[in-house]
Amino acid sequence: MFALILAGGVGTRLWPRSRTDLPKQLLPLTGDRSMIQATVDRISSIIPAEHTFFASNQEYATLIKSQVPDVPAENIIQEPSAKHTAPCIGLAALHMERLDPQAVMASLHADHFIVDEEGFRQALLAAEEAAKEGYLVTLGITPDKPETGYGYVKRGGEIGTYNDHAVYNIDQFLEKPDLATAEAFVDSGDYYWNSGIFIWQISTLMDSFSEHLPDLRQQFVQISQALSAGEPIDPIWEQIKPKSIDVGIMEQAKKTAVIPVDFGWNDVGSWAAIHDVSTKDDNGNALKTGNTVVFDTTNTLVRNDSDRLIAVVGVDNLVVVDTGDALLIVDKDKAQDVKKVVNWLEENNRLDLL
């Protein structure tokens, strides 16, 4: 099995710690290892370094190589520009196809946090078995609450059992619901959070591109020819229209499958998510590094990466992040709105803080 780790994002909702020159996937936000390193560690017992690939932009290639030196440099695929997940995954598949077109490929994210790592590996092995039968497989996270921030997958009939995991046909992909709809999804037991983790045989994926995104598939042919000739792919790449793999392939394909899983998954998309996965004291406070004291405070995350003292008194449900050049204070329930600060910085040309 091959692994593609998507690692090109900036992580704007984790500002001011995540910056364009050192984004969240390259930071140790959930432990002592960076999120990229943790992702590689998680799969290393079943997918060797030489079968591990990264998709990122040109700015991060050197940083990725420095953090995962066992991965061959040629396995760090540099996109000329961001074109969403379908072109990104397809480009990586072209490189893997040259090694083994019948191999199974797992598309993972560099910024996911998983508690039960062995459970995750066993689910990947189950998905590999289903993928070898021609299924385009996703891991569906069993919801523990009516979450409105995730898309959902509705299961259909059961296909069978693979590596002790039940596998189902996918009946429908659904966009982020409102609260009432999310509650109905959870109550039914037939819906799962869309993890964005996909597993398929490389040949099956390429056939799906031919069927559902034929223009993009033809551009992949041109890119493959350019790579073989040692020519730049940029002129071809710039003609590609952005498209997500979910919309372009998974929602269109007929032979799709979902494996329900419950291994403590979090996509770590905000400071509230960092608080969720962090070790907390008896008052629910997560104190991450630095010179920090709290009194009469509950359910709060404090991350101090500066030299100064942070003292927090009599508050609840806050996020406080100090990087020395910027200080963020936000209600944990509004953590997704941190992107508004990043937008303001861009509009006011404060590139020094981005």
Residue pairs with C-beta under 8 A, 6 or more apart in sequence:
1 46
1 47
1 51
1 103
1 104
1 105
1 106
1 124
1 128
2 47
2 51
2 52
2 53
2 96
2 99
2 100
2 103
2 104
2 105
2 106
2 202
3 43
3 47
3 51
3 52
3 53
3 105
3 106
3 108
4 53
4 54
4 55
4 89
4 92
4 93
4 96
4 105
4 106
4 107
4 108
5 36
5 39
5 40
5 52
5 53
5 54
5 55
5 108
5 109
5 110
6 55
6 85
6 88
6 89
6 107
6 108
6 109
6 110
7 25
7 36
7 54
7 55
7 56
7 60
7 64
7 110
8 55
8 56
8 57
8 60
8 79
8 82
8 88
9 23
9 24
9 25
9 111
10 18
10 19
10 20
10 23
10 24
11 18
11 23
11 24
11 25
11 111
12 18
12 338
12 339
12 342
13 269
13 270
13 271
13 335
13 336
13 338
13 339
14 24
14 29
14 270
14 271
14 274
14 338
15 326
15 328
15 338
15 339
15 341
15 342
15 354
16 321
16 323
16 325
16 326
16 327
16 328
16 353
17 24
17 27
17 29
17 303
17 305
17 321
17 323
18 24
18 27
19 354
20 59
20 354
21 59
22 63
23 60
24 35
24 111
24 268
25 34
25 35
25 36
25 110
25 111
26 34
26 35
26 36
26 60
26 63
26 64
26 67
27 34
27 35
28 34
28 35
29 35
29 268
29 274
30 38
30 113
30 268
30 274
30 277
30 278
31 38
33 41
34 67
35 110
35 111
35 112
35 113
35 268
36 54
36 64
36 67
36 68
36 110
37 67
37 68
38 113
39 108
39 109
39 110
39 112
40 49
40 52
40 68
40 71
42 114
42 117
42 120
42 121
43 52
43 106
43 108
43 121
43 124
45 121
46 121
46 124
46 125
47 106
49 68
49 70
49 71
49 72
50 71
50 72
50 75
52 68
52 71
52 75
53 71
53 75
53 76
53 77
53 92
53 95
53 96
54 64
54 68
54 71
54 75
54 76
54 77
54 110
55 77
55 79
55 88
55 89
55 91
55 92
56 64
56 76
56 77
56 78
56 79
57 78
57 79
57 81
57 82
58 78
58 79
58 80
61 76
61 78
64 71
64 76
65 71
65 73
65 76
74 95
75 95
77 91
77 92
77 95
79 87
79 88
79 91
79 237
80 233
80 234
80 237
80 238
81 237
81 238
82 88
82 242
83 237
83 240
83 241
83 242
83 243
84 242
84 243
84 244
84 245
85 107
85 243
85 244
85 245
85 246
86 209
86 213
86 216
86 243
86 244
86 245
86 248
86 249
87 216
87 237
87 240
87 242
87 243
89 107
89 198
89 205
89 245
90 205
90 206
90 209
90 216
90 217
90 220
91 220
91 223
92 105
92 107
93 105
93 202
93 205
93 206
94 220
94 223
94 224
94 227
95 227
96 103
96 105
96 202
97 202
97 203
97 206
100 202
101 202
101 203
101 206
102 201
102 202
102 203
103 201
103 202
104 128
104 131
104 132
104 199
104 200
104 201
104 202
105 199
105 200
105 201
105 202
105 205
106 124
106 127
106 128
106 197
106 198
106 199
107 197
107 198
107 199
107 245
108 197
109 196
109 197
109 267
111 267
111 268
111 269
112 195
112 197
112 265
112 266
112 267
112 268
113 264
113 265
113 266
113 267
113 268
113 273
113 277
114 120
114 263
114 264
114 265
114 266
115 263
115 264
115 265
116 263
116 264
117 263
119 261
119 262
119 263
120 261
120 263
122 163
122 164
122 165
123 139
123 165
123 259
123 261
123 263
124 199
125 163
126 162
126 163
126 164
126 165
126 167
126 259
127 137
127 139
127 162
127 199
127 259
128 199
129 162
129 163
130 137
130 159
130 162
130 167
130 199
130 257
130 259
131 137
131 199
131 200
131 201
131 204
132 201
134 201
134 204
134 255
135 159
135 167
135 200
135 204
135 255
135 256
135 257
136 198
136 200
136 204
136 205
136 208
136 249
136 250
136 253
136 255
136 256
136 257
137 167
137 198
137 199
137 200
137 256
137 257
137 258
137 259
138 153
138 170
138 194
138 195
138 196
138 197
138 198
138 199
138 250
138 256
138 257
138 258
138 259
139 195
139 197
139 199
139 258
139 259
139 261
140 153
140 155
140 192
140 193
140 194
140 195
140 258
140 259
140 260
140 261
141 150
141 192
141 193
141 194
141 195
141 261
141 262
141 265
142 192
142 193
142 260
142 261
142 262
143 152
143 185
143 186
143 191
143 192
143 193
145 186
146 179
146 182
146 183
146 185
146 186
147 182
147 193
148 176
148 177
148 178
148 179
148 182
149 176
149 269
149 336
150 176
150 193
150 194
150 267
151 173
151 174
151 175
151 176
151 193
151 194
151 246
152 173
152 174
152 177
152 182
152 185
152 191
152 192
152 193
152 194
153 170
153 172
153 173
153 174
153 191
153 192
153 193
153 194
153 258
154 170
154 171
154 172
154 173
154 174
154 185
154 190
154 191
155 168
155 169
155 170
155 171
155 190
155 191
155 192
155 258
155 260
156 168
156 169
156 170
156 171
157 168
157 169
158 166
158 167
158 168
158 169
159 167
159 168
159 169
159 257
160 166
160 167
161 167
162 259
165 259
165 260
165 261
166 259
166 260
167 257
167 258
167 259
168 257
168 258
168 259
168 260
169 256
169 257
169 258
170 250
170 256
170 257
170 258
171 190
173 194
173 246
173 250
173 251
174 185
174 191
177 185
185 191
192 258
192 260
193 265
194 246
195 261
195 265
195 267
196 246
196 267
198 245
198 250
200 208
205 249
206 217
206 220
208 249
208 252
208 253
209 216
209 217
209 220
209 249
210 217
211 252
211 253
212 248
212 249
212 252
212 253
213 243
213 248
213 249
215 241
216 240
216 241
216 243
216 248
219 236
219 239
219 240
222 236
223 233
223 236
223 237
226 232
226 233
226 236
227 233
250 256
266 273
266 276
266 277
267 273
268 274
268 277
269 336
270 335
270 336
270 338
271 301
271 319
271 321
271 328
271 330
271 332
271 335
271 338
272 319
272 332
272 333
272 335
272 336
273 335
274 286
274 288
274 301
274 303
275 286
275 299
275 300
275 301
275 319
275 332
278 286
278 288
278 301
279 286
280 286
281 287
283 297
283 298
283 299
284 298
284 299
284 300
285 294
285 297
285 298
285 299
285 300
285 301
285 302
286 300
286 301
286 302
287 294
287 302
288 301
288 302
288 303
288 304
289 303
289 304
289 305
290 302
290 303
290 304
290 305
290 306
290 310
290 322
291 304
291 307
291 308
291 309
291 310
292 302
292 304
292 309
292 310
292 311
292 312
293 309
293 310
293 311
293 312
294 300
294 302
294 311
294 312
294 313
295 311
295 312
295 313
295 314
296 313
296 314
297 312
297 313
297 314
297 315
297 316
297 318
298 316
298 317
299 316
299 317
299 332
300 312
300 315
300 316
300 317
300 318
300 319
300 320
300 332
301 318
301 319
301 320
301 321
301 332
302 310
302 312
302 320
302 321
303 320
303 321
303 322
304 310
304 320
304 322
305 321
305 322
305 323
305 324
306 322
306 323
306 324
307 324
308 322
310 320
310 322
312 318
312 320
317 331
317 332
317 333
318 329
318 330
318 331
318 332
319 328
319 329
319 330
319 331
319 332
319 335
320 327
320 328
320 329
321 327
321 328
322 328
325 352
325 353
326 353
328 338
328 341
330 337
330 338
342 354
344 350
345 351
345 353
345 354
346 354
